[in-house]
């Protein structure tokens, strides 16, 4: 199950344009996780709503961090740089809190066995995705 699940997610991720990739990846992730964890219809609906909400929060907070990075790259004033660093730390903490919220909210939906399985599968999926992205970046760099 795991190998087919990972293959399907990775194929879909690399085959679609950016926005469509994200939405399709999210849909497939929810569907396959629901299947793997044997969720009933109520739990699946709660899981899907939670994942979508958390992903939106994470994307928004990441955009905030990226905007600050852009602003910090242009800063020439020491006082402004200090203020931006403090703001960055606050926004970074906010971004990282989404991961803690994920565990907290999903523990309300999943039993301990499902939660353990979810975290394990998610870790595997993310590791494989990062490896694929890294390999693509290296291949792109070598072809230049």
C-alpha positions, -999 to +999 in steps of 0.1 A: +000+000+000+027+025+010+047+022-022+017+026-045+005+055-024+038+073-025+042+066-063+008+080-070+013+111-049+047+118-065+035+113-100+006+136-095+028+162-078+052+164-107+027+161-135+005+191-127+010+229-128+018+245-094-016+255-081-032+224-095-004+203-080-010+216-045-048+210-047-045+176-063-017+165-039-039+176-010-069+157-023-049+126-029-032+128+004-065+131+022-081+103+002-052+079+006-047+087+043-084+082+049-082+048+032-050+038+049-063+047+084-097+032+076-117+063+085-154+063+086-173+090+066-175+114+097-138+111+106-128+115+069-148+147+066-133+160+099-098+150+087-103+167+053-116+199+068-087+200+093-060+193+068-074+219+044-076+245+071-041+238+084-027+239+049-042+273+042-028+286+075+006+272+067+006+287+032-005+321+045+022+321+072+048+309+047+039+338+024+043+362+053+078+348+060+087+350+023+076+387+022+097+394+052+127+377+036+123+399+005+120+430+027+151+420+047+171+415+016+166+451+007+170+467+042+198+492+046+189+506+080+201+489+112+170+498+132+147+486+105+167+453+102+163+448+140+126+454+138+123+430+108+142+403+127+119+405+156+089+403+133+105+374+115+109+355+148+072+361+157+060+350+122+083+319+123+069+309+156+034+313+142+043+292+111+058+264+132+028+264+155+007+250+127+026+217+130+017+215+167-019+224+159-020+196+134-011+170+160-035+186+185-065+187+162-059+153+146-056+137+181-092+148+185-102+128+154-079+098+154-074+071+179-037+066+191-030+038+165-044+060+136-024+090+148+008+069+150+002+056+115-007+090+101+025+106+115+046+077+101+030+078+066+032+115+065+069+115+074+076+089+047+057+109+021+075+141+029+109+125+029+103+110-005+089+142-019+119+162-006+143+136-021+125+139-055+126+177-054+163+177-045+171+153-073+151+175-098+170+206-085+204+189-089+195+176-124+184+211-134+216+226-120+237+201-138+220+207-172+229+244-171 
